[in-house]
């Protein structure tokens, strides 16, 4: 019994440390002066309710318009097996909220930049091929 209580306490302490380190990240509005922070490879997840699917994001340049690609793993397509879809973009902008913004037809992505002690995250909302959810990426 004591061993189980000790294990639960250790797990709670680790969970608290993760929450505290996440909370320490502050949102930094994106502007033309920090576009170079976005350039490079990002890895993370797209989420729909309780489903999380691996996603990669890459920005090739540090000037507007931003160019790059999304790589969506485990895409389910009607009548086909699931697979990977790559979606290139060439018109990424910064919206009036200081977020990365991309719109292509009905599809859109809006991601905010968060920074803390050398770590960076992009998080926000998206709508792609009929699926709406959230995305979270860490810079690699």
PEFENFEN-V405980 format. One record per backbone hydrogen bond with DSSP energy under -1.0 kcal/mol. CO is the residue of the C=O (numbers start at 0). NH is the residue of the N-H. If there is no record, write none. Layout:
co = (CO,CO)
nh = (NH,NH)
This chain:
co = (0,1,2,3,4,5,6,7,8,9,10,11,12,13,14,15,16,17,18,19,21,25,30,33,34,39,40,41,42,43,44,45,46,47,50,52,53,54,55,56,57,58,65,66,67,68,69,70,71,74,76,82,84,86,88,91,92,94,97,98,99,100,101,103,106,107,108,109,110,111,112,113,114,115,118,119,120,121,122,123,124,125,126,127,130,132,133,134,135,136,137)
nh = (4,5,6,7,8,9,10,11,12,13,14,15,16,17,18,19,20,21,22,23,24,114,33,36,37,58,139,56,137,54,135,52,133,50,47,45,72,43,70,41,68,39,91,59,88,57,86,55,84,82,79,74,71,69,67,65,100,97,29,94,110,92,108,106,103,126,101,124,99,122,27,120,25,118,115,138,113,136,111,134,109,132,107,130,127,125,46,123,44,121,42)
